[in-house]
Amino acid sequence: MSTSTYLRTRVDRRPLAGLLAVGDALALTAFVVAGTIQHGGEPLADPGTVAGTLAPFLLAWVAVALVAGLYTADAVRSYRRALGWTVPAWVVAVLLGHALRATPVFSGGTTVAFVLVTLVVGGVLVVGWRLLFVLGTEMAG
């Protein structure tokens, strides 16, 4: 199976995939911006730091989300489905994101405490966003 054929099974061609991707990116960005502020940084004054912190997590999330089929209608068909697909993907993406941060390619390193905070706080934002998406589609439909 070619890469393009595989991706067609993992990403809907409807606007749904784009909306989910934008929401995911905003949730991850909110997590990084909040963390930057919490640690005394100024995100608007130092967008490079925000981008550098965000990059490994965004890359990891997109890779895992594509493999897991999280940009399909099936992934957000119900609350149960959204939770059942998003939570395990989030755990894998966090571990991968922190593994990337531990390399010389990305600055910042990682600690067990940061992994736990990312799992919980980032998870609330990403999973919460996707549950809100399900609620919105139920209300609209």
C-alpha atoms as a printed R data frame, in Angstrom:
    type eleno elety resid chain resno       x      y      z
1   ATOM     1    CA   MET     A     1   0.000  0.000  0.000
2   ATOM     2    CA   SER     A     2   1.392  3.390 -0.951
3   ATOM     3    CA   THR     A     3   1.705  6.216  1.564
4   ATOM     4    CA   SER     A     4  -0.990  8.253 -0.166
5   ATOM     5    CA   THR     A     5  -3.382  5.286 -0.159
6   ATOM     6    CA   TYR     A     6  -2.676  4.665  3.522
7   ATOM     7    CA   LEU     A     7  -3.245  8.323  4.411
8   ATOM     8    CA   ARG     A     8  -6.578  8.323  2.571
9   ATOM     9    CA   THR     A     9  -7.758  5.662  5.024
10  ATOM    10    CA   ARG     A    10  -6.535  7.745  7.978
11  ATOM    11    CA   VAL     A    11  -7.647 11.264  7.011
12  ATOM    12    CA   ASP     A    12 -11.115 12.253  5.840
13  ATOM    13    CA   ARG     A    13 -11.161 14.501  2.806
14  ATOM    14    CA   ARG     A    14 -13.980 16.540  4.266
15  ATOM    15    CA   PRO     A    15 -13.351 19.740  6.250
16  ATOM    16    CA   LEU     A    16 -13.685 17.586  9.374
17  ATOM    17    CA   ALA     A    17 -10.023 16.556  9.301
18  ATOM    18    CA   GLY     A    18  -8.834 20.137  9.004
19  ATOM    19    CA   LEU     A    19 -11.086 21.282 11.818
20  ATOM    20    CA   LEU     A    20  -9.854 18.495 14.085
21  ATOM    21    CA   ALA     A    21  -6.221 19.259 13.213
22  ATOM    22    CA   VAL     A    22  -6.645 22.979 13.905
23  ATOM    23    CA   GLY     A    23  -8.385 22.259 17.214
24  ATOM    24    CA   ASP     A    24  -5.641 19.831 18.218
25  ATOM    25    CA   ALA     A    25  -2.949 22.379 17.331
26  ATOM    26    CA   LEU     A    26  -4.734 25.085 19.319
27  ATOM    27    CA   ALA     A    27  -5.092 22.775 22.350
28  ATOM    28    CA   LEU     A    28  -1.391 21.924 22.232
29  ATOM    29    CA   THR     A    29  -0.449 25.570 21.748
30  ATOM    30    CA   ALA     A    30  -2.602 26.570 24.722
31  ATOM    31    CA   PHE     A    31  -0.799 23.969 26.831
32  ATOM    32    CA   VAL     A    32   2.638 25.273 25.829
33  ATOM    33    CA   VAL     A    33   1.668 28.939 26.228
34  ATOM    34    CA   ALA     A    34   0.185 28.267 29.693
35  ATOM    35    CA   GLY     A    35   3.343 26.397 30.687
36  ATOM    36    CA   THR     A    36   5.535 29.206 29.406
37  ATOM    37    CA   ILE     A    37   3.572 31.739 31.473
38  ATOM    38    CA   GLN     A    38   3.598 29.428 34.514
39  ATOM    39    CA   HIS     A    39   7.396 29.323 34.338
40  ATOM    40    CA   GLY     A    40   7.754 33.099 34.100
41  ATOM    41    CA   GLY     A    41   8.106 33.359 30.347
42  ATOM    42    CA   GLU     A    42   6.406 35.817 28.048
43  ATOM    43    CA   PRO     A    43   5.034 33.971 25.014
44  ATOM    44    CA   LEU     A    44   4.378 37.096 22.957
45  ATOM    45    CA   ALA     A    45   7.839 38.465 23.641
46  ATOM    46    CA   ASP     A    46   9.537 35.144 22.898
47  ATOM    47    CA   PRO     A    47   7.528 33.222 20.271
48  ATOM    48    CA   GLY     A    48  10.643 31.231 19.317
49  ATOM    49    CA   THR     A    49  10.691 29.561 22.716
50  ATOM    50    CA   VAL     A    50   7.008 28.705 22.396
51  ATOM    51    CA   ALA     A    51   7.562 27.273 18.906
52  ATOM    52    CA   GLY     A    52  10.611 25.317 20.058
53  ATOM    53    CA   THR     A    53   8.692 23.832 22.971
54  ATOM    54    CA   LEU     A    54   5.613 23.121 20.864
55  ATOM    55    CA   ALA     A    55   7.395 21.507 17.904
56  ATOM    56    CA   PRO     A    56   8.252 18.067 19.331
57  ATOM    57    CA   PHE     A    57   4.788 17.634 20.821
58  ATOM    58    CA   LEU     A    58   3.009 18.799 17.686
59  ATOM    59    CA   LEU     A    59   5.155 16.538 15.490
60  ATOM    60    CA   ALA     A    60   4.568 13.572 17.784
61  ATOM    61    CA   TRP     A    61   0.830 14.240 17.999
62  ATOM    62    CA   VAL     A    62   0.352 14.560 14.241
63  ATOM    63    CA   ALA     A    63   2.338 11.372 13.589
64  ATOM    64    CA   VAL     A    64   0.412  9.361 16.165
65  ATOM    65    CA   ALA     A    65  -2.951 10.890 15.193
66  ATOM    66    CA   LEU     A    66  -2.400  9.964 11.550
67  ATOM    67    CA   VAL     A    67  -1.473  6.384 12.375
68  ATOM    68    CA   ALA     A    68  -4.402  6.106 14.798
69  ATOM    69    CA   GLY     A    69  -6.925  7.490 12.313
70  ATOM    70    CA   LEU     A    70  -7.848 10.411 14.551
71  ATOM    71    CA   TYR     A    71  -8.609 12.666 11.584
72  ATOM    72    CA   THR     A    72 -11.605 10.593 10.505
73  ATOM    73    CA   ALA     A    73 -15.291 10.796 11.307
74  ATOM    74    CA   ASP     A    74 -15.013  7.423 13.067
75  ATOM    75    CA   ALA     A    75 -12.644  8.921 15.643
76  ATOM    76    CA   VAL     A    76 -15.287 11.385 16.840
77  ATOM    77    CA   ARG     A    77 -18.438  9.368 16.157
78  ATOM    78    CA   SER     A    78 -19.275  9.203 19.887
79  ATOM    79    CA   TYR     A    79 -17.904 10.179 23.279
80  ATOM    80    CA   ARG     A    80 -16.832  6.602 23.898
81  ATOM    81    CA   ARG     A    81 -15.026  6.404 20.572
82  ATOM    82    CA   ALA     A    82 -13.354  9.792 21.056
83  ATOM    83    CA   LEU     A    83 -12.096  8.774 24.494
84  ATOM    84    CA   GLY     A    84 -11.135  5.252 23.444
85  ATOM    85    CA   TRP     A    85  -9.089  6.428 20.478
86  ATOM    86    CA   THR     A    86  -7.723  9.743 21.725
87  ATOM    87    CA   VAL     A    87  -6.497  8.795 25.209
88  ATOM    88    CA   PRO     A    88  -4.137  5.981 24.132
89  ATOM    89    CA   ALA     A    89  -2.918  8.070 21.187
90  ATOM    90    CA   TRP     A    90  -2.256 10.957 23.560
91  ATOM    91    CA   VAL     A    91  -0.169  8.767 25.874
92  ATOM    92    CA   VAL     A    92   1.946  7.516 22.961
93  ATOM    93    CA   ALA     A    93   2.313 11.041 21.542
94  ATOM    94    CA   VAL     A    94   3.423 12.440 24.901
95  ATOM    95    CA   LEU     A    95   6.063  9.749 25.291
96  ATOM    96    CA   LEU     A    96   7.245 10.324 21.726
97  ATOM    97    CA   GLY     A    97   7.228 14.115 22.177
98  ATOM    98    CA   HIS     A    98   9.308 13.856 25.329
99  ATOM    99    CA   ALA     A    99  11.667 11.416 23.617
100 ATOM   100    CA   LEU     A   100  12.145 14.019 20.882
101 ATOM   101    CA   ARG     A   101  12.816 16.721 23.506
102 ATOM   102    CA   ALA     A   102  15.490 14.500 25.012
103 ATOM   103    CA   THR     A   103  17.457 14.575 21.750
104 ATOM   104    CA   PRO     A   104  19.919 17.272 20.703
105 ATOM   105    CA   VAL     A   105  17.518 18.296 17.910
106 ATOM   106    CA   PHE     A   106  15.130 19.974 20.371
107 ATOM   107    CA   SER     A   107  16.136 22.060 23.353
108 ATOM   108    CA   GLY     A   108  14.658 21.831 26.810
109 ATOM   109    CA   GLY     A   109  15.119 18.221 27.784
110 ATOM   110    CA   THR     A   110  12.532 16.440 29.860
111 ATOM   111    CA   THR     A   111  11.798 15.293 33.379
112 ATOM   112    CA   VAL     A   112   9.379 12.786 34.873
113 ATOM   113    CA   ALA     A   113   7.381 15.669 36.373
114 ATOM   114    CA   PHE     A   114   7.054 17.321 32.945
115 ATOM   115    CA   VAL     A   115   5.931 14.029 31.393
116 ATOM   116    CA   LEU     A   116   3.219 13.684 34.045
117 ATOM   117    CA   VAL     A   117   2.071 17.298 33.653
118 ATOM   118    CA   THR     A   118   1.962 16.867 29.886
119 ATOM   119    CA   LEU     A   119  -0.052 13.668 30.194
120 ATOM   120    CA   VAL     A   120  -2.616 15.209 32.529
121 ATOM   121    CA   VAL     A   121  -2.898 18.894 31.608
122 ATOM   122    CA   GLY     A   122  -2.222 18.474 27.904
123 ATOM   123    CA   GLY     A   123  -4.524 15.470 27.892
124 ATOM   124    CA   VAL     A   124  -7.351 17.458 29.448
125 ATOM   125    CA   LEU     A   125  -6.964 20.046 26.697
126 ATOM   126    CA   VAL     A   126  -6.640 17.654 23.729
127 ATOM   127    CA   VAL     A   127  -9.182 15.087 24.914
128 ATOM   128    CA   GLY     A   128 -11.468 17.846 26.211
129 ATOM   129    CA   TRP     A   129 -11.396 19.616 22.845
130 ATOM   130    CA   ARG     A   130 -12.296 16.393 21.053
131 ATOM   131    CA   LEU     A   131 -15.158 15.678 23.470
132 ATOM   132    CA   LEU     A   132 -16.458 19.206 22.871
133 ATOM   133    CA   PHE     A   133 -16.258 18.484 19.154
134 ATOM   134    CA   VAL     A   134 -18.454 15.391 19.654
135 ATOM   135    CA   LEU     A   135 -20.915 17.473 21.661
136 ATOM   136    CA   GLY     A   136 -21.024 20.084 18.910
137 ATOM   137    CA   THR     A   137 -21.655 17.523 16.189
138 ATOM   138    CA   GLU     A   138 -24.407 15.920 18.274
139 ATOM   139    CA   MET     A   139 -26.071 19.271 18.835
140 ATOM   140    CA   ALA     A   140 -25.781 20.176 15.148
141 ATOM   141    CA   GLY     A   141 -27.036 16.828 13.925
